[in-house]
Amino acid sequence: MRETIKDAAGAWHHLLVGAGIALLGYLMAGVVVFTAFLTLTVLGAGVLPETVLLLRRIASWERRRTAALTGTAVPEAYAPLEGPLPARVRTALDDPGTRRDLLWLAAHSVYGMVLWCVSLPLWVVAPLVDGVWSGLAGRAPVALPLFRRLAALEADWARTLLTPAPSAARDAALAARIEQLTTTRAGAVAAHGAELRRIERDLHDGAQARLVALSMRIGLARRAYDTDPATARKLLDDAQDQAEQALAELRHVVRGIHPPILTDRGLAGAVRALAAGSALDVTVAVDGLEGPVPGAAAGTAADAPRAPAAVEAAAYFAVAEALTNAAKHSGADRAAVELARTRGGVRVVVRDEGRGGARDAGDPGTAAGTGGGSGLTGMRRRVAALDGTVRLTSPAGGPTVIEVELPCVW
């Protein structure tokens, strides 16, 4: 009985808020009429897009309320109000979502108030009926559940009126996809530019400087060869050291572009080499990226196919960045890396048991704390350029888990 009363109170609260929205609908009716009058005078056309945005916010609020009650989200599809004023006014007038929201608000102004008024007498009758029927007779409540049915009825009407047409939903999804691709393209361009600047800086400050020093020493050795062979020999020894250092710098730059170990040993082998060279004690678990093809018939000798080079590189650098951050900021002494082949791509999970609180500058919703920053942002951009996702979980006190999903076709 206690649970039934609690559920009825929650449903009645939903109806009460719905009645408030109905009253707000009466106020919005005046706003809409005033906006229409101003729009007809042309001078007040700038008010129309703002009124439509206000209407959208109210409708979105109702969608969230309906989803909270039923547990199923109500989709929305709106044309973006962007560009100069004439374009915004035209979009606001032509968008089917505007007419749908107006229809819902007009209908809700009626049924929202009616359902709430119907619920008021129930608070007099329902406790008495169910107090006898359920409390004394031990039967299931029959009157109090009516509050839930009234709230569900209001939610059903709201869902019917606010759900966009399939064509509008497709157009909205396409627009959202275009916006996402535009954002990821901008991130990929920024990451590419940063990578080029890093390569240029490494070449200029490293290999190029050593090659210049090598050229100078060879020139000095040539001049001293006839008059002072001992000095010439020492200069040539120094030149050989400079050449070896320049080669090491060039290898470092090449590894930053595409590690040769990826080509030679594949993703699993390259990650194991990363783990072996890490300052942490790292365990690596691999599922489906090496050995026989998962699900292959017995007796076949075909190895698991490799992911595309770009996917392997993104996964490799994600692991490298995650292990570097863990070694620098987490305070942990061990970490775990999981590589798995999924139906639609590659999943990478890096976990450490450090202090947590990692922060990603590219994800404002992540908890602030130590570590992270531009490195995780660069990882997110690299993965987003391949239409992948990065999820960071790092509560204070740990553990920190970075999960990367990279799509590809096997």
N, C-alpha and C positions, 0 to 999 in steps of 0.2 A: 504493500500500500504506500509505503514511504517513497519507493522508487517511482510509482505511478504519479504521485503528487508532484515529485520533482520534475518528471518528464512533462507533466501538464503545465507546470509553471514555466518551463523553458519554451514550450510551444506557445503559451499565451504571451510571453515576452516577444516572440517573433511576430505575433499578430499585433501587439502594441506598437512595435517599431513600424510595421506595415501601415498602421493607421497614421502614424506620424508622417510617413512618406506620402500617404494619401492627402494629408493636409498640406504638405509641401507641394504636391501636385496642383492644388488649387492656387497656391502662390505662383507656381511656375506658369500656370495658364495666363495669369496677368502679365508675367514677364514675356511670354511668347507673343501675346497680342501687342504689347508695347514695342517689342523688337520688330514685329511685322510692320507696324506703323512707321517706325524709324527707317526701316529698310526701304519702304515705298517712297519715302522722302529723299532717298539716295544719300543724304548727308549723314544718316545714322547707320549706314550699311556695315560699318566696322563693328557694330554691336552684335550682328548676327553670328559670326564665328564663335564669339565668346559665349553667347547663349547656348549654342550647340555643344560647346565643350562642357558647360555646366550640366546640360542635359545628359551628356555621356557619362559624367561622373556619377550622377544620381543613378543612372541605369547600371553602371558598373557596381555600385554599392549594392543594388538589389541582386545582381548576379552573385556577388560574394555571399550575401545572406542566404540565397537559395542553395548555393553549393554547400554552405556550412550546415544547413538543415538536412539536405538530402545526401550529402557525401559525394555528389557528382557535379563536376564543374559545368558551368554554362558558358559556351563559347561566345566570343564577341568578334565582330568584324566591322571595322570602320575605315573609311578612306582618310588618310592623314591630312590634316588642315595645315598645309604648308604653302610657301610662296607668297607672292604679293596679295594685297587685299582682294582684288577682283577674283583671283583664282581661289582664294579661301572661301569667299562668298559662294562661288559657283559650286565648289565641292560640298559645302554645307547644305546647299539646296538639292544637289543631285544625289547625295549619298543615301542609299536605301536605309542605312542604319538610323538616320535622322527621323525618317517617317516611322520606322519600327519603334523607336524610343518614344515618340510622341503618342503613338497608338497605345503602347503599354502604360504610359503615364496617365492617359485619359481613362483607360480601363481600370487601372489600379486605384485611381481616385474614387472609384465607385466600389469595387469589390473589396479593396483593402479596408475601407471604413465599415462596409456591411459585415464582413467576417468578424471584425473586432467587436462590433455592436452585438452580433449573435453570441460571441463568447462571454459577454458580461453576465447575462442571466445564468450561464452554466456554473459560475462560481457560487451561486446560491443553491442550485439544484444538485450539481454533481457531488459535492462533498457529502450531502445528506443521503443521496441514493447509494453511493459507493460505501459510505460509512455503515449503512445497514447491510447492503448486498455483499460487500467484501469483508467488512469488519466483524459483523455478527454471523452472517451465513457462511463465511469462508469461501465465497465465490470470487472469480476474477472480476476486477473492476470493469464496468460497462459505460459509465458516464464520463469519468475523467479522461479516458483515451480519446474522447471527441475533440479535445483541444488539439491533440496531435493530428487528427484527421483534418481539422479546419486549417491548421498551419500547412499541412501537406497539400491541401487543395489550393491555398494561396501560392505555394511554391510551384505547383504544376501549371497554374495559369501564367505565372511569371516566366517559367521556362518556355512555355509555348509561345508567348508573345516576344520574348527577348532573344530566342535562338535565331541566328541569321539564316537566310536561305543558303542552300549548298553553294550556289554560284558566288554569293558574297563571301562565304567562308573561304572558298578557293582563292578568290581575288585577294583577300586579306592575308591568307597564308603565303601567297606568292609575293605580295608586297613585303611581308616580314622576312621572307627568305632573301629577297633582293637586298633588303637593308642589312641582313646578317652578312651576306656575301660582300657587300660594300665595306662593312666594318672589318671583316677578316682580310679583305684585300688591302685595305689601308694598313692594318697591322702587319701583314706580310711584307708590304713595301717598306714600312718602317724597320722591320726586323732585317730585311735584306740590306737596306742602307746602313744600318748599324753594323752588320756583318762585314760589309765592304770597307767601312771605316776602320774596323778592327783589323782586318787583313792588311790594309794599307799602313796602319800604325805599326803592326808587328813587322812588316817588311821594311819599313823606313827606319824604325828604331833598332831592329834586330839584324836580319840578314843583310840588308843594304849597308848598314854601318860596318859590319864585319867584312863585307866584300870590299868596301873602300879601304879599310885598314889593310886587308890582304893585298890589294893592288899597290898600296904605298910600300909595304914591306918588300914585295917582289921587285919594285923599282929600285929601292935602296940596295937590295942584295945584288942586283945587276950592276949597279955603279961600283959596289965594293968588291965585286968578284975578282977583278984583276989585281987590286992593290991590297986587299985585306980579306983573304979567303975565310979566315976564322969568323970574322964579323958577318960575312956573307952567309956562311953556314948557319950562324945563329939566327939571322934574319929569315932564312928559309925555313928553319924549324918553327919560328914564330908564325910564319905564313901558313905552314901546314896546320898548326893549331887553330889559326883563324879560319882556315878552310873547313876544318872539322866542326868548329862552332857554328859557322854559317850553314853547314849542312843540317846540323841539329836544329837551328832556328827554322830552316825551310821545312823540315819534317814536322815541327810543331805547328807551323802555319797550315800545312797540308792536312794534318790531323784535325785542325779546327774547321776545315772546309768539309771534308768527308774522310773519316778515319780509314786508312787502308785495311785495318784489322776487320772492319765490317765486311769488306769485299772478300777477304781471305777466309775468315772464320764464321761469318754470319752474325746475327744479332746475339744469339745465346753465347757464343764464344767471346764476342767483343765485350759483353756485359760481365762475363766471368773475369776477363782481364781487368776491367774497371774495378771489380770487387777485390781482386788480388792486390791492386795498387792503391786501394783506399786506406785511409788512416783508421777506419773502423773495421771491426770484424763483421764481414758481410756474407750472408748466406744467399744463394741464388737458386730459385726453383723455376724450372722451365716445363711448360706443358704444351705439347703439340707443335713446337717450333723446330724440332730436330728429331731425327730418327724416322721410323715408319710413319706413313700418313695415318692420322687418327681415323679409325673406322675402316681401314683398308682390309681387303680380304686376306685371310691367312696365306702365308707363303709368298706374298708379293714383296719385292725388295725396293720399291720406290720410296725415296725419302720425302719428308714433308716439304712442300714447296716454300720458297722464301718469299717474304713480303717484298713489295717494291723498295727500291733503294731509298727513296725519300721517306717512306714510312720507317724503315730500319734506322735511318739517320735521326729522325725525330725522336724515336724511342730511345736510341742510344744517348742523345744529348739530354733527354729528360732524366734518365737515370744518372748521368754524370752530374747534372745540376743538383738533383735531389741529394746525392751522396755528398757533394761538396758542401751544400747547405747544412746537412746533418753533421758533418765533421766540424764545421766552423761554429755553428750556433746552437746545436741541440744539447750538447753536453753528454750525449749518449756514447757508449763504447761499442755498440753493435747495431746493425741494421739488417733488414731483409728485403730482397728484391724478388718479385714474382713476374715472370713473363708467361703469357698464355695466348694461345691462338683461339680466337672466338669465331663464331659463325660469320661475323661481318668484319673482322679485322684483328687487331692486336691490342691486348690489354697489358698495361704495365702498372705495377703497384710497388711503391717504395715505402717502407715503414721503419721508423726508428722509435725507441722508447725514451727519448730525451724529454726536455722540459716543456716542449710544446710552445704554443703561442706564435707559431709562424704566421707571417703576414704577406699577402700577395698584393702589391700595389695595383695590379690590374683587376682586382676583385674587391670592391669596397666593402662587401658584406663579410669578409673574413675578419676574424678577431685580430686586433692589433697586438703586436708583441715583438719579440726579437726575431731576427732572421728574416729571410725572404726578401722581398723588394723587387728590384729590377731583374734579378735572375729568374724568379718565378714568372714575372711578366713576360720576359723573353721566351720562356718555355711555353707559356700560354699562347703567345702569338705564333710560335713555330707550329704548334699543334693545331691551332685554329686555321692556319693556312691550308691544312690538309683536311679540314672539316672534322677535326677531332675535338675532344673535350678534355679538360683538366679539372679534377675535383681535389680540393685541399681540405683536410680535416686536421685541425691542430688545436685542441682545447688546452687551456693552461694546465700544466702538469703532464701533458702528453697523453697518448702517443701522437706523433705526427704521421699522417698517411697521405701520400700523393698518389692519386689514381689517374692514369692516362688511358684514354680510349682512342685508338687510331683506326679509322675505317680503311678497308682495302678489299679487293676481290681476289679470292684464292683460286 
